[in-house]
Amino acid sequence: MKIEFTGRQTDVPPAARALAERKLRKLARVLPGITRAHVTLTSERHRQIAEVVVHSRRVELAAESRSNDPELSVSDVMDKLLRQAQRYVGKRRESKRRRPSARTLPPAGEARDGPGTPRVVRSRRFPVKPMTLDEAALEVGSRAEGFVVFRDAATERVSVLYRRKDGNLGLIEPGA
């Protein structure tokens, strides 16, 4: 981290310089990735004004403080920057927590309303084999699921053959 000090109508006291460097190291622990900081001390009549601008990869923070003592101004402005950095880091953390992960998102065609809407509980993949309707009927009889997804050998379309509650077989074919 590169730290620049500027004094306007005054010199930057060594105590204020050391305090600023120590507080900036503390700030760098809260907000990693600080590339540079610019500390400006200004003397106006009886007031000492401290301004600090901190540049990092993602955010730029700035604060100003006024008091009669330059060390007090530097300490106060650094505390303000620390609070800004903590607020920024906290907001980033919260937004990451609130963001739903890909695993919790419903599939594209599913309703996303509220409670009471149906949701996909379990999803499995089935190989789509080319076979005739008679072969698919034999396959449904041997499977526990009660259905088979197959590619019709005559039409090359994907179809579903399932066992109905009355014991007969139902066929679902795609339209058009």
N, C-alpha and C positions, 0 to 999 in steps of 0.2 A: 504494500500500500504506500502510495506516495502522498506525503503530507506537505502542504505549502502554507506558510505563514505570511500574512501581510499586516503591517501596522500603518494606520492612517492617523496622522498628527501625533503619533506616539511610536515608541519601540515596543516590540513584544517582549515582556519580561520573561526571563528563563523559567520562573516558577509556573507561569501561565502556559508556556510552551510544554513543559514536562507534564503538567496536569492534562493538557489537551491530548498529548501523545498517549498517556496512560488510559484516558477515557476512550480514545479511538480504538485502542486494542481491545477494550471491553466491548465496544460496539461491534467490532469485527467478529467477536465470538457469537453475537446474536444474529448478525446479518453477514454471513460469509460472502466473499467475492467483492469486497470493497476495493476498487481500483485506485481511487485518489480522494483526498479530502482537502478542502481549502478553508483555512481558519483566518478570519479577518478581525482585527481588533481596532476599534475606532475610539478616539477620545474627543468628546464634545463637552465643553465647559467642565462640569463636575461628573459627568456620566461616562462610563466605560461601556461600549457596545461591542458585543461579541457576535459575529455571524459565522456559521459553519455550513458548508455545502459538502455533502458526501455523495460520491458517484459510485454506484455498483453496477453489476452486470444487468440487473433487472429494474432497479429503481434509483431515483435520485432524491435524497432527503435534504431539507434545508431548515434551519432554525436561527432565531435571533434572540438575544437576551440583553437587558440593560440593567446596570447597577453602578454603585460607586467604586467597586473594587474589580479589577480585571480578572482575578482568579475566580471570584464569585460569578462573574458573567460567563466565563468559560465553563465552569462547573454546571451552571444552570442550563446553558445552551446544550451541553452534552447530555444532560438528563432528558431534555426535550427530545433530542435525536434518538436516544435510547428508547423512549416511549414510542416514538414514531416507528422505529424499526420493529419493536415487539408487536405493535398493532399490525404492521404489514405482514410479518411472518405468521402471526395468528390468523389473519384473514386468508392467507394462502393455504395454511393447514386446514382451516375449516372448509374452504372450497374444495379441497381434495377429498375431505371426508364425505361431503354431501354428494359429490359426483358419483352417480351409480356406475358400478363396474359392468363390464360386458356380460358377466355371468348372470347378473340380476335383471338385465333388460329382457323384456318379453320378445318373442320372435316378431318379425316384421308384420305379419298379418293379424296378430292377436290384438284384441282390444286392451287399451291401457287405462281404462277409466278407474274405477275404485273397487271397493269390496263387492262381491257378488258376481263379478264377471268371471267367466271361465278362464282358466289358465292351463298351460301345458305342464303336466306333472312329470311325465317321463317321455323321453324321445329315444328311439332306436332306429338304426339303419338296417334295411333289408336289401339284399342283392336282387337286382331286377334281371331275371334270367329269361331268355326267349323260350317259350313253350306254348303248346296248344291248350285249348280250353279244357280238354280231357285230362291232360297232364297236370294242369293247375287244380282240377277238382280232386285228383288223387293226392296232391300235395296238401290241400286244405284238410283232407281227412287224416293225414299223418301228423299235422302240426297242432300244437296245443293252443296257439294264438287264435285260431279260428279264421284266419284270412291268409291270403298270399298276394304279393304284389309281383306281377310278371309282365313281360313284354309279349304281346300276342304275336305268334310266329307268322300269321297270315297278314295282319295289318301293320305290324311294327309299332303299334301304340302301346303305351303303358296302361294296364288295367288292374283292377283289384277284384279278387273273387273272395267272398266271405260266407261264413255259415250263419244262416238266419236263426232266429229263436224257434221257428217252427220246424227246423231240421233241414230245410231246403237250402240251396246255395243262391247267393245274390251276386250279380256282376255289376261292377262300376266301370264304365268306359268313358273316356274323355269325349267331350262334344266338339264338333267342328274341328 
